[in-house]
Amino acid sequence: MNPAARTGGWQRPGFLQARGGRLTMDGLDLVGLAEERGTPLLVYSEARLRSVARRMLGAFRQRHAHTTLCFASKACSAPRVLGLLRDEGLALEVNSGGELFKGLTAGFAPEQIVFNGVAKSREELAAALAPPIKAINVDGLDELARLVETAERCGRRANVALRLVPGVESATSAGNRTGSEATKFGLAAHELPEALAILRRAPEQLALVGVHAHIGSQIGDPALFRQSARSVMRLVSELQADLGQAVQHVNLGGGFAIPYVHEAAGAAQASAEQGGLFREEARPEAIADAVVPEIRAALGQQVELLFEPGRSLVGEAAVLLSRVEAGKRRDGRDWLVVDAGYNVLIESLAYKWYYQALTANRLDEAESADFRLVGPLCDSGDAFHDVEGEALLDGLLAREPALEGQRTLLESALVRLPRLRRLAAGTGVGDLVAFLDVGAYAYDQLTANNGRPRPEVGLIAADGGYAPMRRRDSLPDLLANELL
Ligand SMILES: Cc1ncc(COP(=O)(O)O)c(C=O)c1O
């Protein structure tokens, strides 16, 4: 295979590049960094975080000046990351009292924070009232009633945005769809009259400031955002007519897809990843072009437009470095065991999420080969292929041999990750495997499963220097909170 083709696609000038056959981020040699700091190691780029945020904010504000981007902190709530996104002019989305606490600690003002969630407790609602945050995105009738009580008790008036169900079936993995009544989210159309009645009954406790919708994550098609905007605008006009007041803001949530598959030459090995989901990309310009005209036509130029991007702000900005600890030969295939599994990248298990891998210290090697790539944990499911999906397919074909003719179709439906990963042919024990685009939904979900310390997480600062922003767990950390 032509190495230029193999390594060409993932390189991002000035950010991720090969130098002397080694992976660099912002010019820093990640192979040397992993030797110095140990593995697994999760490394973020400050320059990338800032430039992505700046570009996204610029794209939206150019099309609608009164736009606020609330970073979805669940995607990465590292205090340093929150702080630098705040510096870039972003506001914040939180999904729990814990995230609210982290956001306030990172320096966000209450009036910069919006609060989502399907199960907000009285304590969490009270924390969101002291002082009142920008909006509590109320998810249901029970929550609205609970908020009236809590606001009364606290002697505060809550800023309420109603989370609506836009009725959009997003083209993403099932666990990441949130826009229809088939999911647990939002106030369904039949619940709105009751919600409005509660709002009318409690003007001292509730101020309706906005509406909210979020259709899911890793959504590439701007038309789905337009569909959501249209649906929300229909509901808003009914709401406004009923209450005789205008909303101040419309929040269309997050969900903008980023590409996880980069190299043209990797197409074959990546063909099994969920029907192209990981090739999707939703550019902010395209989303703004799709929704801004809808919102303006309905509510004018002055209305504030909010979005809650998470993945698209931080996903691309981090790499996971893992060491190959062992090799095996099974089934005529070469297997590589690396020191990071779903204890570090939990979504590779939970959602069969695809992260592109490459051998960070062999980027100039001309030959490539296919490997089974697996993690260090004690279960077979700790693998970067779809163990459950492959077993389902094999079981089905063993039971119904007549289905063999449909193997390709069944495989595309049931097996959600590539069986093999193409890496430099010489990859073996001691080499460094890098997983790309791991900046979203890994940091907050690190676990100490199997007694494996959670890894160091670091940041390459804008001046090119590296500093840890979360230290690796020590062995005593594994006993933290244990009552001995
Ligand atoms: C309500 C809400 N807003 C925003 C987001 C962020 O989504 P994404 O990271 O795909 O942009 C999520 C993700 O789960 C969410 O639930």
Ligand as a Chemical Component Dictionary entry (heavy atoms), coordinates in Angstrom:
data_LIG
# 
_chem_comp.id                   LIG 
_chem_comp.type                 NON-POLYMER 
_chem_comp.pdbx_formal_charge   0 
_chem_comp.three_letter_code    LIG 
# 
loop_
_chem_comp_atom.comp_id 
_chem_comp_atom.atom_id 
_chem_comp_atom.alt_atom_id 
_chem_comp_atom.type_symbol 
_chem_comp_atom.charge 
_chem_comp_atom.model_Cartn_x 
_chem_comp_atom.model_Cartn_y 
_chem_comp_atom.model_Cartn_z 
_chem_comp_atom.pdbx_ordinal 
LIG C1 C1 C 0 -29.607 18.205 25.477 1  
LIG C2 C2 C 0 -28.297 18.007 24.812 2  
LIG N1 N1 N 0 -27.702 19.055 24.242 3  
LIG C3 C3 C 0 -26.511 18.929 23.621 4  
LIG C4 C4 C 0 -25.860 17.714 23.555 5  
LIG C5 C5 C 0 -24.546 17.638 22.861 6  
LIG O1 O1 O 0 -24.571 16.835 21.733 7  
LIG P1 P1 P 0 -23.303 16.752 20.804 8  
LIG O2 O2 O 0 -22.144 16.410 21.663 9  
LIG O3 O3 O 0 -23.612 15.673 19.842 10 
LIG O4 O4 O 0 -23.126 18.071 20.154 11 
LIG C6 C6 C 0 -26.458 16.590 24.131 12 
LIG C7 C7 C 0 -25.799 15.294 24.035 13 
LIG O5 O5 O 0 -26.203 14.282 24.538 14 
LIG C8 C8 C 0 -27.705 16.742 24.788 15 
LIG O6 O6 O 0 -28.313 15.699 25.364 16 
# 
loop_
_chem_comp_bond.comp_id 
_chem_comp_bond.atom_id_1 
_chem_comp_bond.atom_id_2 
_chem_comp_bond.value_order 
_chem_comp_bond.pdbx_ordinal 
LIG C1 C2 SING 1  
LIG C2 N1 SING 2  
LIG C2 C8 DOUB 3  
LIG N1 C3 DOUB 4  
LIG C3 C4 SING 5  
LIG C4 C5 SING 6  
LIG C4 C6 DOUB 7  
LIG C5 O1 SING 8  
LIG O1 P1 SING 9  
LIG P1 O2 DOUB 10 
LIG P1 O3 SING 11 
LIG P1 O4 SING 12 
LIG C6 C7 SING 13 
LIG C6 C8 SING 14 
LIG C7 O5 DOUB 15 
LIG C8 O6 SING 16 
# 
